[in-house]
Amino acid sequence: MAFMYITLKVSPVVTEQGTSAYAFDLSQVSLTSGRFLENQQRTLTYLKWVDVNRLLYNFRANHKLSTNGAAKNGGWDAPDFPFRTHMQGHFLTAWAQCYATTGDTTCRDRAKSFVAELQKCQANNAAAGFSTGYLSGFPESDFSALEARTLSNGNVPYYAVHKTMAGLLDVWVHIGDTTARDVLLALAGWVNTRTGKLSTSQMQNLMGTEFGGMNEVLANIYHQTGDKKWLTAAQRFDHAAVFDPLASNQDKLNGLHANTQVPKWIGAAREFKATGTTRYRDIARNAWDITVKAHSYAIGGNSQAEHFHEPNGIASYLTTDTAEACNSYNMLKLTRELWTLNPSSTTYFDFYERTLMNHLLGQQNPADSHGHITYFTPLIPGGKRGVGPAWGGGTWSTDYDSFWCCQGTGIETNTKLMDSIYGYDNSTLFVNLFTPSVLKWTQRSVTITQTTTFPVSDTTTLKVEGVGDWAMNIRIPSWTSNAEISINGQKVTGVSTTPGSYARVSRTWTSGDVVTIRLPMSIRTIAANDKSGVAAVAFGPVVLSGNYGSSASVKRTSDSSLDFTASANGQNIKMGPFYDAQGFNYNVYWTMAS
Ligand SMILES: [Zn+2]
């Protein structure tokens, strides 16, 4: 298989403040085998198959253009669903990521032609009775009602507009499409004009309605263009009721709709990087710490019935509607932002690994060639993926009749699974995740090929091609012990491999050098914060699930797979990775025998 590396990325013009390490561009890392790649392939099949005219229906209808005979969608893109067209921005991002990572021209062409059609919608605003720059599948009058606090149809209009803006930005940045830039800046101009007329208290009141990551995307447009008016617009979306307690590290999350908040925190991180104002950094960091430590399940997900509850409420909330997938998608974005500010801490990628492997990887149905997903991941004893309450439709997502928020973030997640495996600074390569992949570290003319069946195997190898003096910082996860590193078969001595730190291997590298990392795994329990007798069971990074019962002993039955047996309620049961628990009833949290 040949790999293509695309260099059309449009770089931001503003230098980020406070950043001391960087993520690689999507075009620099390719997946080569394993579950990450399999998930990606299924999503790519769907992205290249879906009928683009159906996705344009609501935009065209709203902007008074012909819908060209296209069929209407159902679910959250039905013509009468209040925030219809929230989904299309996710498609734009996913197509852009598909092109950036694989060079697939079908994805590129779909993104570009979709954007061209959106431009026609925007150009017809005068005839449709909308203001210049407006672009949406629902009437502009919903924004008037939002501002007057009389909006009663269930719409979250800025939430939907945020998705469109984020998608247009990704098409501009990853594909280099200047039409996407023009449509984006016109829409952002509409936001700026509209919000610029409101008083501070009108803006703060308006933010009582979910608005996605408006501060994030506007800050990103500032980073991209250097035009300060976008930063000013971003800062109008600083939600004081949420930011103020977080700035002083108070956990006031109880009762809040969870996924409404996380994008605001990502925005705070982007605003810190734009301004250097440490209050933004503190808000983002404190939000992450509070959520990870006091509101997250063993699989890394948070929320029950879409809401945060009291701090450490875990065992009390093991239900069918736990762990909305969007929240984890957004928490991982926040994690990346924070890691670049503090790349010596492995806490960030310990969480990233935990959440990606145990929540989001298994959110996708491996039996579905279109990679459909589940909205919640039930943690109720005897739960089953794809069999949730009404939001989830009682099923997996479908081709045209779901279009839930989590389906949108799902197609994004599964087209950027490679984006956090590695990181870098001027002298260092960070190895953050263990998965088969090739990195083109073009900044140093070095190629890294990682080969592994991790987490089935506890060992990974990294082959270096290219020469030079630099350090490899290898994440030694907190779950391991007695980690070993060898180079060209020789055990490395004098390098600390303390769990929960980066092992730093500095040398003059030669083409063909092979680094072997062994991270021994063992059975461990992850107790619920609020009930020490209730715990999930993990083997190394992998949360295991099995049949309902109380667990006493867990034994691995094979070295070549992650199959286990356990004794529960006096019976032997089978256990395996939770990410493989699709199509049957499972148990994740157990009452532990004393
Ligand atoms: Zn969601």
Residues whose N, C-alpha, C, O or C-beta is under 5 A from the ligand:
A	BS01	ZN	E324 A325 C326 C405 C406
